Amino acid sequence: MTMKLARINLSDKKAKLLKIPTDWEKSLIGGKGVATKLLFNIPTKIDPFHSENAIIFAIGPVNGLRLPGSSRMTSVFKSPLTFGYGESQCGGFAAHEMAKTGVHFMCITGRAERPVYLVLEDGDVEVKSATHLWGKDCYETEEILKKDEGGEVLSIGPAGENLVRFACITHRKGRQFGRCGAGAVMGSKRLKAVVIKGSKDIEVADPEALFEFRKWMLENIVPKLEGMKNYGTPLISALTNEMGVLPTKYWQFGRFENYEDIGYEKLREYIVKDVTCYGCSVACGKLRRAGDIEVEGPEYETQFALGSLCFVDDPVAIMRANDLCDRYGMDTISAGNVVAFYMACSERGEVEEKVKFGDADGMLELLRKITFRDGIGNVLAEGVKMASEKLGVSVEAVHCKGLEPPGYDARGLFGMALAYTTSQRGACHMRSCAYRPNLAGDIDRFSPEMQAELVKDREDFYCVVDSLVFCRFLCLPAIGMDWEDASRLLKIVGREYSVEQLKVIGENIWKMSYEFNKREGVSDFELPNIFFNPLKDSGYVLKRGDFERMVEEYKKLRGICLELLK
Ligand code: SF4
């Protein structure tokens, strides 16, 4: 397979099709690996909204295959939230469509004079006027472009246009490149949307092996995701609430007293349809309806961020907020954190405009203000780190490297404390999925023991997974694909790698993301202070000594691997 890169400069509307060097394909696989290498071409320490920042959409060697989980696409860019390494993945149908174009990477730089959208059709790229789309939300934009162009659409809404630093890119209404502000980078380029249209056949080196692999997945992995199939990701909330790690009232509590009102069973009542990605029988997406609201969600992360974190116990209000974020194009995790942070400031009487915890209407109004940078929304649109600096309040802004955390309180999941700080994109649950073995009891969640080994191994593995590019849920620790399976999967497309080789590749890709951050001056191992103070309900706390031990052990492991790779 020869992987191709479309280099597109929006400033002069020129595009070039290039071949990815064979040694890159071999040593970086594709997806995240190659895209991260390409990111080094942007000038050092430029502002993320500078025209020379790049947003790279990437797929890998297995995305054309009809398999559960093969539907992911990744995007890599310099993040306007962290000023460092930004990445975000999205499911749906765009990755498969892109595989049919024969182009695996789109590296977009420059800034258009007026709003534009891109069409990638097989090997051709066209830049078209989007003045008629500017100002429209993601749903409207996609509907118009689907009608006019066909194919699969990735678009931004008003939040991206207004450079809300946690703006996302939306696909098929309910699928997002959610984290790190990819939508704001598109907005800074006046790039409203990307349309992908492919018509080429997908090459499969070994069709029989593909058939066997799919059969193996359907028999061995998919059945283990039965809960997700029935309830969607909100099922996780039953565990996190029960175990006292469901972030509540802006990281003050680990259990939500009104949990039943927004729990997975309650949310199930609103499901009208399952939604899936290309080739996947898990169908973890759930379309929910309540009155005039119809939304694919809330996912667990939205349920926590716009629910318990804001102390909102009205499931319909959460769905409404979810819908607003999807339409406007905002990451729900960051948006919920920012709103809850403001509520905490309000509770302490440190801001003029009051929005109390639990005020669902106030939450919806804040989301609108953030999107349009209206009044206080203009400050909150900067993300929690910069907003707290601007407001000069005493409430601690909870973030790592500038990225707001997902729904796992590290005081009851020690592995997540380490994972938040070692994740190169900022506080993230998906770089290592350390929450899962900690929640499942595969590792002592209140002990620093073995957490460094776990986090490093999983980070390296997911660097490979994100280079394939494959869905996390099919690769969850202990129940999903592991190193051996990734090696078998690559054989189907004619790529031979031993497990040992894949481990070195994973380390190398992680190392590149770390070095990018180092180059940009973002390389801390810091954790918000709040995690060193007891949770108000359970008293769970992370001792600084335990945290430092995990970081030291982790650094030692990475140091050893970095040494070997020199
Ligand atoms: S598990 Fe869910 S997110 Fe992953 S590919 Fe299947 S439907 Fe998509």
Boltz pocket constraint, residues with backbone or C-beta under 6 A from the ligand:
constraints:
  - pocket:
      binder: B
      contacts: [[A, 68], [A, 69], [A, 70], [A, 71], [A, 91], [A, 92], [A, 275], [A, 276], [A, 277], [A, 278], [A, 280], [A, 281], [A, 282], [A, 283], [A, 284], [A, 285], [A, 471], [A, 472], [A, 473], [A, 474]]
      max_distance: 6.0
